[in-house]
Amino acid sequence: MSWLMIGLLTLITFFNRFAFFSRLTRYQPGAEMGAFLSFSAQSVLTAIWLPIVFSYEPGKGLDWDPDYLAATLLVTALTLLRLPTLLVVVVGMGGFFLLRWQGGLLALLPWLG
């Protein structure tokens, strides 16, 4: 079932990209659709990181990993500084891996736990 879903989402993504970027179709969205599509990248990224940073388990309730939260706050601050996207991604990943290599945020700041 999961392979079927991955295949279907791949087809949807391919046909969307084909419709917008192919020279054969010449599709140009209107102003309202362009304004609507301008929020798609932020929506997709939020849908990706939100379940990673915050997790909910029925017995435990809402829980978060301090390392993921610290990396998210670092990337958010770098993004607000209007740095290039690739730089933000590399520094964010490097900061997260360095934090995990040091034993995590709770090992560096034991008063948090």
Summary of the structure (lengths in Angstrom):
residues: 113
radius of gyration: 19.1
end to end distance: 40.0
largest distance: 60.4
contacts: 227
relative contact order: 0.06
helix: 71%
strand: 7%
